[in-house]
Amino acid sequence: MENKKMCMALFSGSLDKLTAAGVILSGAVADDMDVEIYVLMQGARAFKRDIATNKDQLMMAENSHLREEFIAACKQLNVKEWYQFFIDAKAMANVKVHICGLAGKLWGGVKIDDFVEWADDIVGINEYITSAQNADVHLFI
Amino acid sequence: MTNDELRSVAVTKTVDARGTACPGPLLEAKKAMGTIKSGEILEVLSADEGSKRDIPLWAKKKEIDYLGTIDEAGYFRIFIRK
């Protein structure tokens, strides 16, 4: 039987939403879903090689005053760093990470090597639409 | 299964996921399932309240038998059979 498909548009580049995306991704992987992630706008900034692991560069989506509390609680609960969810998910299932070409350029990323090594490619928007059309689950984060 | 029955089942493998928050216990269960044979029993230790519902729900979708959960002091013992 063919695996179910999830399409995720990852617009946010904020620490809390990236973490949430990683948790949701893990749930999909546990279900053996094939996942296509399309990294848009500020998301592409977070996926840049010089930004991804630098927490100081990533803020909260809202309630910015809660950032330190969020980070401390995640540490206490052994929650993975946001990018580790993605790396682990890729090791367990068919997960592809696509960087939007326009979004990449907004932050000075023009080649795939400008982004995390586990990003797969740079794509145009019709690939995202096609993936969304074919997905069983479609999320915009 | 009753708690007494669960305490006496022959567990093939136990994974201790008490040090992780959601989705850690679920992912540990999935990984461990790949290492046991059909008919064998996996025990997952979790201190995450959500696991009590999440792992049985996942097991049902994967056609894995959920045998039950023992509520211990501060953690849960979740039993599933491949």
Backbone of each chain as ProteinMPNN parsed JSONL, in Angstrom:
{"seq_chain_A": "MENKKMCMALFSGSLDKLTAAGVILSGAVADDMDVEIYVLMQGARAFKRDIATNKDQLMMAENSHLREEFIAACKQLNVKEWYQFFIDAKAMANVKVHICGLAGKLWGGVKIDDFVEWADDIVGINEYITSAQNADVHLFI", "coords_chain_A": {"N_chain_A": [[0.845, -1.196, 0.0], [0.492, 2.204, -0.797], [2.284, 4.845, 0.81], [0.768, 7.336, 2.897], [0.55, 10.875, 2.268], [2.087, 13.888, 3.358], [2.036, 17.358, 3.109], [3.873, 20.176, 3.858], [3.879, 23.579, 4.31], [6.318, 25.649, 5.269], [6.436, 28.496, 6.562], [7.192, 30.047, 8.668], [9.949, 31.367, 10.531], [10.437, 31.208, 13.157], [11.5, 30.272, 16.445], [9.727, 28.816, 18.123], [7.657, 27.994, 16.381], [9.083, 26.549, 14.501], [9.938, 24.474, 16.091], [7.475, 23.333, 16.75], [6.715, 22.512, 14.188], [8.615, 20.541, 13.817], [7.839, 18.67, 15.75], [5.3, 17.925, 14.818], [6.052, 16.89, 12.359], [7.456, 14.65, 13.27], [5.365, 13.093, 14.256], [4.064, 12.467, 11.867], [6.027, 10.991, 10.594], [6.196, 8.815, 12.31], [3.903, 7.576, 11.552], [4.63, 6.608, 9.14], [4.363, 8.316, 6.962], [4.946, 9.887, 3.793], [6.732, 12.842, 3.466], [6.669, 16.132, 2.3], [8.356, 19.083, 2.547], [8.026, 22.496, 2.214], [9.907, 25.272, 2.23], [9.359, 28.489, 3.047], [9.632, 32.071, 2.699], [10.385, 33.631, 5.767], [11.03, 31.253, 6.838], [12.986, 30.19, 5.195], [15.186, 31.668, 5.9], [15.78, 30.686, 8.458], [16.66, 28.205, 7.741], [19.081, 28.62, 6.658], [22.536, 27.899, 6.443], [24.265, 29.236, 8.195], [22.588, 30.141, 10.105], [20.762, 28.276, 11.172], [21.609, 26.671, 13.432], [22.133, 28.569, 15.234], [20.827, 29.804, 17.826], [20.475, 32.341, 18.84], [19.746, 33.852, 16.73], [17.154, 33.359, 16.214], [13.831, 34.127, 16.847], [10.725, 34.354, 18.771], [7.444, 33.473, 17.543], [5.35, 34.916, 18.509], [4.579, 36.808, 21.492], [7.181, 37.603, 22.529], [8.493, 37.997, 24.915], [8.461, 35.608, 26.189], [10.488, 34.021, 25.339], [12.971, 33.198, 26.591], [11.968, 31.674, 28.677], [10.712, 29.671, 27.263], [12.904, 28.444, 25.977], [14.353, 27.538, 28.194], [12.529, 25.741, 29.333], [12.267, 23.84, 27.306], [14.823, 22.799, 27.334], [14.918, 21.675, 29.887], [13.019, 19.676, 29.594], [14.198, 18.025, 27.83], [13.7, 18.445, 25.127], [14.286, 18.214, 21.699], [16.627, 20.181, 19.735], [15.312, 22.419, 17.264], [16.088, 21.83, 14.628], [17.046, 19.261, 14.842], [14.858, 17.571, 14.983], [14.1, 17.494, 12.324], [16.339, 16.396, 11.037], [16.418, 13.861, 12.245], [13.93, 12.868, 11.455], [14.273, 12.679, 8.711], [16.033, 10.597, 8.633], [14.451, 8.493, 9.259], [12.287, 8.224, 7.543], [10.658, 8.916, 4.363], [11.383, 11.938, 3.757], [11.395, 15.09, 2.414], [13.08, 18.152, 1.965], [12.443, 21.194, 0.697], [13.624, 24.21, -0.572], [12.225, 27.343, -1.124], [12.872, 29.157, -4.024], [12.692, 31.972, -4.331], [12.366, 32.789, -1.66], [14.781, 31.958, -0.565], [16.592, 33.667, -1.839], [15.875, 36.093, -0.712], [17.241, 36.152, 1.634], [19.837, 35.997, 0.948], [20.536, 33.498, 0.028], [21.42, 31.499, -2.551], [22.319, 29.161, -3.63], [22.027, 25.627, -3.091], [23.906, 24.84, -1.277], [24.073, 26.971, 0.426], [22.322, 26.525, 2.354], [21.135, 24.427, 5.106], [22.722, 21.212, 5.314], [21.02, 19.131, 5.062], [18.902, 19.952, 3.585], [17.132, 19.442, 0.561], [16.757, 20.521, -2.061], [16.372, 23.424, -4.252], [13.424, 24.985, -5.167], [10.642, 25.884, -7.364], [7.428, 27.577, -7.088], [5.327, 26.114, -8.144], [5.824, 23.467, -7.673], [5.29, 23.203, -5.0], [2.515, 23.713, -4.967], [1.62, 21.564, -6.493], [2.378, 19.429, -4.879], [0.78, 19.98, -2.656], [-1.718, 19.598, -3.794], [-1.744, 16.89, -4.094], [-1.589, 15.836, -1.592], [-2.468, 14.038, 1.426], [-2.588, 15.232, 3.865], [-2.309, 18.625, 4.574], [-0.404, 21.286, 5.628], [0.092, 24.616, 6.829], [2.534, 26.429, 8.222]], "CA_chain_A": [[0.0, 0.0, 0.0], [1.278, 3.436, -0.905], [2.26, 5.669, 2.015], [0.034, 8.607, 2.847], [1.45, 12.007, 2.017], [1.868, 15.164, 4.041], [2.707, 18.524, 2.517], [3.974, 21.23, 4.87], [4.471, 24.857, 3.935], [6.938, 26.159, 6.493], [6.62, 29.921, 6.34], [7.75, 30.689, 9.861], [11.338, 31.151, 10.912], [10.524, 31.445, 14.596], [11.957, 29.112, 17.201], [8.62, 27.993, 18.627], [6.934, 27.348, 15.278], [9.97, 25.537, 13.916], [9.885, 23.317, 16.997], [6.166, 22.708, 16.549], [6.765, 21.82, 12.896], [9.399, 19.332, 14.021], [7.031, 17.71, 16.512], [4.27, 17.419, 13.904], [6.777, 16.057, 11.402], [7.751, 13.385, 13.936], [4.123, 12.321, 14.268], [3.829, 11.974, 10.511], [7.036, 9.963, 10.332], [5.787, 7.632, 13.068], [2.844, 6.957, 10.754], [5.214, 6.225, 7.84], [3.922, 9.185, 5.869], [5.939, 10.597, 2.993], [6.533, 14.256, 3.793], [7.329, 17.149, 1.484], [8.357, 20.355, 3.275], [8.378, 23.627, 1.356], [10.372, 26.293, 3.158], [9.009, 29.767, 2.426], [9.878, 33.35, 3.356], [11.319, 33.633, 6.902], [11.487, 29.88, 7.053], [14.242, 29.99, 4.46], [16.281, 32.275, 6.684], [16.143, 29.753, 9.526], [17.308, 27.036, 7.145], [20.425, 28.951, 6.156], [23.567, 27.143, 7.154], [24.863, 30.036, 9.265], [21.538, 30.585, 11.026], [19.953, 27.175, 11.725], [22.018, 26.205, 14.759], [22.437, 29.746, 16.039], [19.545, 30.133, 18.454], [20.382, 33.79, 19.059], [19.201, 34.449, 15.505], [15.761, 32.942, 16.043], [12.94, 34.717, 17.838], [9.437, 33.684, 18.928], [6.434, 33.95, 16.609], [4.597, 35.937, 19.244], [4.948, 36.828, 22.921], [8.646, 37.499, 22.527], [9.009, 37.993, 26.279], [8.478, 34.231, 26.703], [11.524, 33.271, 24.642], [13.913, 32.535, 27.501], [11.211, 30.651, 29.409], [10.519, 28.576, 26.3], [14.185, 27.757, 25.777], [14.701, 26.834, 29.432], [11.611, 24.609, 29.513], [12.639, 22.821, 26.317], [16.055, 22.168, 27.81], [14.576, 20.85, 31.049], [12.215, 18.532, 29.148], [14.965, 17.272, 26.821], [13.153, 18.623, 23.777], [15.38, 18.372, 20.736], [16.73, 21.442, 18.989], [14.308, 22.343, 16.195], [16.615, 21.206, 13.402], [17.292, 17.834, 15.067], [13.625, 16.874, 14.597], [14.098, 17.318, 10.87], [17.419, 15.459, 10.704], [15.993, 12.523, 12.682], [12.801, 12.441, 10.615], [14.802, 12.282, 7.401], [16.698, 9.293, 8.782], [13.451, 7.457, 9.535], [11.208, 8.124, 6.552], [10.87, 9.667, 3.128], [11.113, 13.357, 4.055], [12.164, 15.969, 1.526], [13.056, 19.568, 2.345], [12.616, 22.018, -0.493], [13.726, 25.639, -0.284], [11.644, 28.215, -2.15], [13.941, 29.935, -4.641], [12.539, 33.386, -3.996], [12.618, 32.971, -0.225], [16.215, 31.825, -0.349], [17.269, 34.889, -2.306], [15.595, 37.189, 0.222], [18.214, 36.106, 2.736], [21.173, 35.814, 0.4], [20.807, 32.092, -0.288], [21.122, 31.245, -3.964], [22.691, 27.779, -3.942], [21.603, 24.705, -2.032], [24.977, 24.806, -0.268], [23.891, 28.07, 1.378], [21.349, 26.076, 3.347], [21.537, 23.238, 5.872], [23.131, 20.129, 4.4], [19.925, 18.166, 4.904], [17.918, 20.467, 2.617], [17.318, 18.633, -0.648], [16.886, 21.271, -3.316], [15.696, 24.721, -4.363], [12.34, 24.725, -6.115], [9.677, 26.932, -7.666], [6.195, 27.478, -6.312], [4.37, 25.132, -8.666], [6.076, 22.168, -7.024], [4.53, 23.218, -3.734], [1.079, 23.579, -5.276], [1.389, 20.186, -6.952], [2.47, 18.577, -3.69], [-0.422, 20.222, -1.838], [-2.864, 18.984, -4.485], [-1.666, 15.425, -3.995], [-1.348, 15.423, -0.21], [-3.572, 13.655, 2.305], [-2.578, 16.242, 4.924], [-1.613, 19.828, 4.116], [-0.269, 22.242, 6.729], [0.804, 25.867, 6.615], [3.029, 26.8, 9.553]], "C_chain_A": [[0.886, 1.253, 0.0], [1.167, 4.25, 0.396], [1.386, 6.901, 1.824], [1.034, 9.76, 2.765], [1.059, 13.224, 2.861], [2.67, 16.246, 3.326], [2.701, 19.631, 3.568], [4.603, 22.469, 4.244], [5.013, 25.476, 5.208], [7.353, 27.602, 6.245], [7.409, 30.555, 7.474], [9.228, 30.373, 10.053], [11.521, 31.363, 12.404], [10.804, 30.144, 15.332], [10.799, 28.21, 17.631], [7.865, 27.297, 17.496], [7.794, 26.305, 14.574], [9.959, 24.274, 14.775], [8.562, 22.577, 16.832], [6.139, 21.929, 15.239], [7.539, 20.512, 13.03], [8.628, 18.256, 14.77], [5.968, 17.088, 15.601], [4.902, 16.489, 12.864], [7.071, 14.681, 11.998], [6.518, 12.488, 13.986], [3.822, 11.716, 12.918], [4.786, 10.834, 10.177], [6.7, 8.671, 11.088], [4.704, 6.858, 12.327], [3.323, 6.533, 9.369], [4.681, 7.069, 6.687], [5.134, 9.678, 5.086], [5.68, 12.091, 3.182], [7.349, 15.148, 2.856], [7.21, 18.474, 2.238], [8.829, 21.454, 2.33], [8.677, 24.822, 2.258], [10.244, 27.659, 2.485], [9.467, 30.944, 3.293], [10.84, 33.259, 4.549], [11.792, 32.231, 7.265], [12.834, 29.653, 6.396], [15.437, 30.602, 5.193], [16.748, 31.31, 7.769], [16.898, 28.54, 8.995], [18.668, 27.365, 6.545], [21.478, 28.318, 7.056], [24.133, 27.925, 8.343], [23.839, 30.485, 10.306], [20.956, 29.41, 11.825], [20.325, 26.807, 13.16], [22.349, 27.355, 15.71], [21.145, 30.302, 16.654], [19.364, 31.629, 18.668], [19.739, 34.504, 17.863], [17.7, 34.179, 15.341], [14.898, 33.45, 17.19], [11.677, 33.869, 17.973], [8.448, 34.263, 17.912], [5.595, 35.058, 17.243], [5.017, 35.845, 20.709], [6.462, 36.681, 23.108], [9.234, 37.455, 23.936], [9.095, 36.581, 26.864], [9.634, 33.394, 26.145], [12.448, 32.511, 25.606], [13.222, 31.431, 28.3], [11.003, 29.422, 28.525], [11.796, 27.758, 26.15], [14.553, 26.94, 27.02], [13.817, 25.606, 29.637], [11.942, 23.481, 28.538], [13.877, 22.061, 26.777], [15.741, 21.214, 28.966], [13.843, 19.572, 30.628], [12.936, 17.681, 28.097], [14.342, 17.348, 25.437], [14.318, 18.884, 22.829], [15.445, 19.805, 20.213], [15.841, 21.312, 17.747], [14.816, 21.574, 14.98], [16.843, 19.715, 13.589], [16.051, 16.998, 14.753], [13.655, 16.539, 13.1], [15.16, 16.291, 10.45], [16.992, 14.034, 11.057], [14.859, 11.997, 11.81], [13.292, 11.974, 9.25], [15.488, 10.914, 7.466], [15.685, 8.156, 8.913], [12.44, 7.256, 8.418], [11.575, 8.947, 5.317], [10.43, 11.117, 3.346], [12.006, 14.206, 3.15], [11.986, 17.423, 1.964], [13.405, 20.405, 1.124], [12.649, 23.497, -0.082], [13.113, 26.418, -1.445], [12.752, 29.128, -2.702], [13.886, 31.407, -4.298], [12.897, 33.642, -2.535], [14.105, 32.889, 0.074], [16.945, 33.11, -0.696], [17.041, 36.067, -1.366], [16.655, 37.292, 1.3], [19.618, 35.775, 2.23], [21.537, 34.375, 0.092], [20.431, 31.776, -1.731], [21.458, 29.819, -4.39], [22.248, 26.889, -2.779], [22.648, 24.626, -0.921], [24.889, 25.961, 0.738], [22.982, 27.656, 2.545], [21.865, 24.826, 4.064], [21.789, 22.063, 4.93], [22.026, 19.112, 4.186], [18.749, 18.739, 4.106], [18.192, 19.783, 1.277], [17.539, 19.456, -1.9], [16.2, 22.632, -3.207], [14.655, 24.581, -5.47], [11.499, 25.977, -6.359], [8.329, 26.615, -7.035], [5.231, 26.429, -6.856], [4.598, 23.75, -8.075], [5.317, 22.078, -5.706], [3.047, 23.0, -3.996], [0.76, 22.144, -5.678], [1.423, 19.223, -5.762], [1.224, 18.724, -2.829], [-1.649, 19.564, -2.463], [-2.907, 17.472, -4.258], [-1.575, 14.906, -2.565], [-2.63, 14.97, 0.492], [-3.716, 14.658, 3.44], [-1.765, 17.424, 4.426], [-1.585, 20.848, 5.242], [0.471, 23.489, 6.273], [1.225, 26.378, 7.992], [3.894, 28.043, 9.445]], "O_chain_A": [[1.889, 1.33, 0.71], [0.097, 4.331, 1.0], [1.283, 7.439, 0.721], [2.198, 9.628, 3.143], [-0.117, 13.536, 3.044], [3.838, 16.054, 2.988], [1.65, 19.981, 4.104], [5.714, 22.419, 3.717], [4.253, 25.791, 6.124], [8.458, 27.887, 5.785], [8.193, 31.481, 7.264], [9.689, 29.265, 9.776], [12.622, 31.661, 12.866], [10.401, 29.064, 14.9], [10.883, 26.988, 17.516], [7.475, 26.138, 17.636], [7.281, 25.29, 14.104], [9.97, 23.156, 14.261], [8.531, 21.347, 16.78], [5.606, 20.821, 15.181], [7.17, 19.5, 12.434], [8.749, 17.07, 14.462], [5.764, 15.874, 15.614], [4.351, 15.438, 12.536], [6.949, 13.665, 11.313], [6.611, 11.278, 13.784], [3.374, 10.573, 12.831], [4.401, 9.843, 9.556], [6.895, 7.572, 10.569], [4.599, 5.638, 12.456], [2.518, 6.145, 8.523], [4.563, 6.584, 5.562], [6.213, 9.863, 5.648], [4.542, 12.547, 3.072], [8.546, 14.944, 2.654], [6.106, 18.932, 2.532], [9.897, 21.354, 1.725], [7.796, 25.316, 2.961], [10.918, 27.95, 1.497], [9.662, 30.791, 4.499], [11.99, 32.855, 4.376], [12.822, 32.055, 7.915], [13.715, 29.008, 6.964], [16.558, 30.1, 5.104], [17.947, 31.133, 7.982], [17.682, 27.924, 9.717], [19.333, 26.492, 5.987], [21.31, 28.223, 8.272], [24.444, 27.34, 9.38], [24.196, 31.142, 11.284], [20.69, 29.543, 13.02], [19.447, 26.649, 14.007], [22.787, 27.139, 16.84], [20.473, 31.152, 16.071], [18.24, 32.13, 18.677], [19.25, 35.627, 17.989], [17.063, 34.714, 14.434], [15.207, 33.226, 18.361], [11.568, 32.802, 17.37], [8.598, 35.404, 17.474], [5.19, 36.011, 16.576], [5.723, 34.919, 21.108], [6.94, 35.753, 23.761], [10.335, 36.942, 24.137], [9.72, 36.373, 27.904], [9.745, 32.204, 26.443], [12.671, 31.312, 25.439], [13.812, 30.384, 28.567], [11.106, 28.285, 28.985], [11.766, 26.528, 26.193], [15.005, 25.8, 26.913], [14.297, 24.555, 30.062], [11.902, 22.306, 28.903], [13.967, 20.842, 26.629], [16.24, 20.09, 29.01], [14.025, 18.517, 31.235], [12.364, 16.74, 27.546], [14.45, 16.402, 24.657], [15.215, 19.673, 23.126], [14.459, 20.541, 20.243], [15.643, 20.207, 17.241], [14.093, 20.778, 14.38], [16.837, 18.967, 12.611], [16.167, 15.855, 14.309], [13.281, 15.443, 12.683], [14.903, 15.429, 9.61], [17.181, 13.11, 10.266], [14.831, 10.815, 11.467], [12.789, 10.993, 8.702], [15.519, 10.173, 6.483], [16.024, 6.992, 8.701], [11.797, 6.209, 8.357], [12.632, 9.573, 5.242], [9.267, 11.469, 3.148], [13.226, 14.044, 3.136], [10.881, 17.859, 2.288], [14.513, 20.331, 0.593], [11.791, 23.959, 0.669], [13.442, 26.179, -2.607], [13.47, 29.781, -1.945], [14.911, 32.023, -4.007], [13.629, 34.578, -2.212], [14.627, 33.663, 0.876], [17.802, 33.579, 0.053], [17.902, 36.937, -1.234], [16.933, 38.375, 1.816], [20.476, 35.328, 2.992], [22.713, 34.056, -0.087], [19.252, 31.786, -2.086], [20.942, 29.329, -5.394], [22.114, 27.342, -1.642], [22.314, 24.375, 0.237], [25.549, 25.934, 1.777], [22.892, 28.338, 3.565], [22.884, 24.248, 3.686], [21.15, 21.94, 3.885], [22.079, 18.32, 3.246], [17.717, 18.084, 3.967], [19.347, 19.572, 0.906], [18.406, 19.135, -2.713], [15.545, 22.943, -2.212], [14.961, 24.118, -6.569], [11.627, 26.982, -5.66], [8.118, 25.52, -6.513], [4.403, 25.908, -6.109], [3.667, 22.95, -7.987], [4.779, 21.031, -5.345], [2.401, 22.196, -3.324], [-0.248, 21.58, -5.252], [0.596, 18.318, -5.66], [0.675, 17.74, -2.335], [-2.511, 19.04, -1.757], [-3.977, 16.864, -4.236], [-1.494, 13.699, -2.338], [-3.724, 15.449, 0.194], [-4.821, 14.909, 3.922], [-0.659, 17.251, 3.914], [-2.636, 21.234, 5.754], [1.367, 23.42, 5.432], [0.382, 26.717, 8.822], [4.411, 28.525, 10.452]]}, "seq_chain_B": "MTNDELRSVAVTKTVDARGTACPGPLLEAKKAMGTIKSGEILEVLSADEGSKRDIPLWAKKKEIDYLGTIDEAGYFRIFIRK", "coords_chain_B": {"N_chain_B": [[-6.098, -6.138, 28.806], [-5.651, -6.944, 32.281], [-3.957, -5.198, 34.968], [-2.5, -7.048, 36.471], [-2.234, -9.144, 34.657], [-0.764, -7.85, 32.695], [1.605, -7.388, 34.071], [2.674, -9.871, 34.078], [3.238, -10.645, 31.509], [5.342, -11.865, 28.867], [7.832, -9.93, 28.124], [9.586, -8.868, 25.312], [11.238, -6.781, 24.676], [12.239, -3.787, 26.276], [11.836, -0.334, 26.178], [13.189, 2.559, 27.473], [11.852, 5.538, 27.675], [11.636, 7.633, 29.333], [13.093, 9.898, 29.69], [12.425, 11.668, 27.747], [10.347, 14.075, 26.107], [7.102, 14.351, 24.459], [7.565, 14.183, 20.964], [9.076, 11.961, 21.729], [8.711, 9.353, 23.172], [6.912, 8.044, 21.415], [8.384, 7.905, 19.025], [10.509, 6.37, 19.886], [9.15, 4.007, 20.389], [8.362, 3.346, 17.804], [10.853, 2.949, 16.557], [11.823, 0.781, 18.052], [9.98, -1.173, 17.421], [10.787, -1.987, 14.98], [12.779, -3.718, 15.56], [11.91, -6.038, 16.715], [10.207, -9.238, 16.484], [7.247, -10.456, 14.764], [4.53, -10.986, 16.904], [5.972, -10.71, 19.193], [6.5, -8.836, 22.263], [6.552, -5.443, 23.143], [7.602, -3.166, 25.578], [7.038, 0.079, 26.61], [8.438, 2.631, 28.427], [7.282, 5.575, 29.76], [7.199, 8.956, 30.77], [5.524, 10.784, 29.934], [2.442, 12.18, 29.763], [0.824, 12.355, 27.488], [1.568, 10.182, 25.953], [0.113, 8.004, 26.769], [-2.227, 8.005, 25.376], [-1.388, 8.488, 22.811], [0.374, 6.458, 21.883], [-1.252, 4.046, 21.916], [-3.147, 4.879, 19.953], [-1.547, 5.216, 17.682], [-0.622, 2.591, 17.44], [-2.96, 1.23, 16.767], [-3.461, 2.208, 14.2], [-1.297, 1.14, 12.874], [-1.805, -1.484, 12.935], [-0.94, -2.887, 15.159], [-1.025, -4.676, 18.183], [-2.421, -3.244, 20.968], [-1.883, -3.731, 24.292], [-2.225, -2.757, 26.848], [-1.883, -0.404, 29.625], [0.131, 0.244, 32.418], [-0.142, 2.239, 35.21], [2.342, 3.603, 36.813], [4.18, 4.996, 39.626], [4.728, 8.129, 38.723], [5.35, 7.5, 36.125], [4.525, 5.671, 33.06], [3.827, 2.341, 31.995], [3.692, 1.006, 28.951], [2.263, -1.409, 26.928], [2.71, -3.182, 23.957], [2.023, -5.357, 21.195], [3.673, -6.789, 18.481]], "CA_chain_B": [[-5.484, -6.946, 29.867], [-5.599, -6.323, 33.607], [-2.598, -4.869, 35.4], [-1.816, -8.285, 36.876], [-1.879, -9.867, 33.421], [0.327, -7.115, 32.031], [2.839, -7.574, 34.838], [3.211, -11.226, 33.902], [3.495, -10.977, 30.098], [6.762, -12.036, 28.514], [8.262, -8.772, 27.325], [10.792, -9.136, 24.518], [12.124, -5.617, 24.714], [11.744, -2.611, 26.994], [12.546, 0.908, 25.869], [12.978, 3.559, 28.514], [11.769, 6.856, 27.045], [11.196, 8.56, 30.384], [13.859, 11.135, 29.635], [12.044, 12.467, 26.585], [8.974, 14.584, 26.006], [6.466, 14.068, 23.18], [7.164, 12.863, 20.48], [10.135, 10.991, 21.982], [8.279, 7.977, 23.424], [6.313, 7.473, 20.203], [9.453, 7.58, 18.071], [11.254, 5.228, 20.452], [8.309, 2.826, 20.152], [8.435, 3.005, 16.375], [12.183, 2.382, 16.278], [11.946, -0.534, 18.688], [9.128, -2.114, 16.691], [11.568, -2.502, 13.854], [13.821, -4.644, 16.028], [11.321, -7.267, 17.27], [9.489, -10.068, 15.511], [5.797, -10.534, 14.89], [4.096, -11.761, 18.065], [6.741, -10.325, 20.367], [5.893, -7.729, 23.016], [7.394, -4.289, 23.464], [7.166, -2.34, 26.705], [7.574, 1.439, 26.515], [8.331, 3.402, 29.666], [7.138, 6.987, 29.397], [6.711, 9.854, 31.813], [4.757, 11.789, 29.191], [1.013, 11.86, 29.865], [0.25, 12.208, 26.15], [1.9, 8.872, 25.382], [-0.916, 7.036, 27.15], [-3.224, 7.964, 24.292], [-0.74, 8.575, 21.505], [0.928, 5.166, 21.444], [-2.351, 3.159, 21.491], [-3.731, 5.364, 18.699], [-0.58, 4.874, 16.635], [-0.603, 1.128, 17.302], [-4.181, 0.823, 16.055], [-3.289, 2.523, 12.777], [-0.245, 0.271, 12.319], [-2.253, -2.872, 13.157], [-0.151, -3.444, 16.261], [-1.939, -4.887, 19.308], [-2.191, -2.508, 22.218], [-2.294, -4.658, 25.349], [-2.654, -2.005, 28.015], [-0.926, 0.504, 30.273], [0.178, 0.259, 33.881], [0.171, 3.574, 35.719], [3.245, 3.511, 37.949], [4.403, 6.298, 40.264], [5.519, 9.074, 37.934], [5.54, 7.087, 34.719], [3.597, 4.672, 32.544], [4.373, 1.19, 31.261], [2.759, 0.785, 27.844], [2.586, -2.705, 26.331], [2.172, -3.414, 22.617], [2.501, -6.606, 20.586], [3.835, -6.652, 17.026]], "C_chain_B": [[-5.527, -6.199, 31.197], [-4.143, -6.006, 33.961], [-1.819, -6.122, 35.804], [-1.378, -9.086, 35.655], [-0.715, -9.182, 32.723], [1.654, -7.33, 32.751], [3.469, -8.94, 34.584], [3.488, -11.578, 32.433], [5.006, -11.063, 29.853], [7.169, -10.911, 27.568], [9.561, -9.11, 26.597], [11.785, -7.987, 24.645], [11.454, -4.496, 25.499], [12.548, -1.403, 26.545], [12.178, 1.946, 26.924], [13.034, 4.945, 27.881], [11.372, 7.912, 28.065], [11.948, 9.886, 30.368], [13.451, 12.045, 28.496], [10.592, 12.93, 26.693], [8.409, 14.157, 24.649], [7.231, 14.797, 22.07], [8.173, 11.756, 20.764], [9.655, 9.568, 22.222], [7.671, 7.293, 22.186], [7.396, 7.052, 19.212], [10.303, 6.418, 18.58], [10.474, 3.936, 20.232], [8.414, 2.383, 18.7], [9.776, 2.354, 16.039], [12.292, 0.957, 16.823], [11.102, -1.582, 17.976], [9.879, -2.75, 15.522], [12.597, -3.545, 14.256], [13.246, -5.927, 16.615], [10.504, -7.975, 16.201], [7.984, -10.029, 15.765], [5.434, -11.446, 16.071], [4.833, -11.386, 19.334], [6.18, -9.037, 20.981], [6.934, -6.672, 23.371], [6.765, -3.544, 24.648], [7.827, -0.972, 26.566], [7.36, 2.131, 27.857], [8.305, 4.88, 29.293], [6.639, 7.781, 30.595], [5.844, 10.956, 31.2], [3.284, 11.381, 29.154], [0.388, 11.593, 28.491], [0.495, 10.841, 25.537], [0.818, 7.837, 25.661], [-1.994, 6.906, 26.083], [-2.565, 7.86, 22.932], [-0.265, 7.205, 21.009], [-0.186, 4.161, 21.102], [-2.994, 3.577, 20.167], [-2.843, 5.003, 17.518], [-0.596, 3.372, 16.362], [-1.811, 0.65, 16.497], [-4.03, 1.057, 14.556], [-2.297, 1.589, 12.112], [-0.588, -1.202, 12.487], [-1.33, -3.61, 14.118], [-1.113, -3.573, 17.446], [-1.519, -4.057, 20.514], [-2.739, -3.368, 23.351], [-2.769, -3.938, 26.599], [-1.533, -1.173, 28.604], [-1.022, 0.35, 31.786], [0.64, 1.64, 34.317], [1.034, 3.425, 36.964], [3.433, 4.913, 38.555], [5.318, 7.152, 39.387], [5.799, 8.657, 36.508], [4.533, 5.999, 34.332], [4.381, 3.545, 31.885], [3.338, 0.813, 30.201], [3.194, -0.478, 27.102], [1.915, -2.836, 24.956], [2.793, -4.683, 22.03], [2.533, -6.456, 19.065], [3.048, -7.735, 16.297]], "O_chain_B": [[-5.45, -4.971, 31.232], [-3.218, -6.498, 33.316], [-0.628, -6.243, 35.516], [-0.279, -9.639, 35.628], [0.201, -9.836, 32.224], [2.702, -7.442, 32.114], [4.655, -9.141, 34.844], [3.926, -12.691, 32.142], [5.812, -10.428, 30.532], [6.883, -10.947, 26.371], [10.518, -9.584, 27.209], [12.997, -8.19, 24.712], [10.245, -4.288, 25.394], [13.778, -1.432, 26.53], [11.004, 2.171, 27.218], [14.11, 5.464, 27.587], [10.835, 8.961, 27.706], [11.502, 10.873, 30.953], [14.067, 13.092, 28.293], [9.742, 12.265, 27.286], [9.143, 13.662, 23.794], [7.524, 15.979, 22.247], [8.137, 10.713, 20.111], [10.129, 8.648, 21.555], [7.897, 6.106, 21.951], [7.328, 5.969, 18.631], [10.76, 5.585, 17.797], [11.057, 2.895, 19.927], [8.539, 1.194, 18.407], [9.834, 1.346, 15.335], [12.784, 0.053, 16.149], [11.475, -2.754, 17.935], [9.628, -3.894, 15.142], [13.215, -4.18, 13.402], [14.006, -6.823, 16.98], [10.16, -7.403, 15.166], [7.522, -9.624, 16.832], [5.976, -12.543, 16.207], [4.38, -11.703, 20.433], [5.487, -8.261, 20.322], [8.035, -6.976, 23.832], [5.554, -3.329, 24.696], [9.046, -0.883, 26.421], [6.238, 2.205, 28.357], [9.195, 5.372, 28.599], [5.766, 7.329, 31.337], [5.482, 11.927, 31.865], [2.932, 10.353, 28.576], [-0.467, 10.718, 28.348], [-0.28, 10.388, 24.695], [0.629, 6.904, 24.881], [-2.593, 5.845, 25.907], [-3.096, 7.233, 22.015], [-0.481, 6.847, 19.851], [-0.079, 3.477, 20.084], [-3.346, 2.724, 19.352], [-3.325, 4.541, 16.484], [-0.586, 2.937, 15.21], [-1.689, -0.231, 15.647], [-4.42, 0.218, 13.743], [-2.428, 1.276, 10.929], [0.241, -2.07, 12.214], [-0.991, -4.777, 13.923], [-1.925, -2.679, 17.685], [-0.395, -4.169, 21.005], [-3.925, -3.696, 23.368], [-3.62, -4.448, 27.328], [-0.39, -1.225, 28.151], [-2.113, 0.328, 32.356], [1.667, 2.144, 33.863], [0.52, 3.152, 38.049], [2.896, 5.893, 38.038], [6.525, 6.923, 39.321], [6.429, 9.403, 35.759], [3.795, 5.484, 35.172], [5.443, 3.758, 31.3], [2.242, 0.356, 30.525], [4.351, -0.601, 26.698], [0.71, -2.627, 24.817], [3.934, -5.032, 22.331], [1.55, -6.05, 18.447], [3.06, -7.785, 15.067]]}, "name": "protein", "num_of_chains": 2, "seq": "MENKKMCMALFSGSLDKLTAAGVILSGAVADDMDVEIYVLMQGARAFKRDIATNKDQLMMAENSHLREEFIAACKQLNVKEWYQFFIDAKAMANVKVHICGLAGKLWGGVKIDDFVEWADDIVGINEYITSAQNADVHLFIMTNDELRSVAVTKTVDARGTACPGPLLEAKKAMGTIKSGEILEVLSADEGSKRDIPLWAKKKEIDYLGTIDEAGYFRIFIRK"}
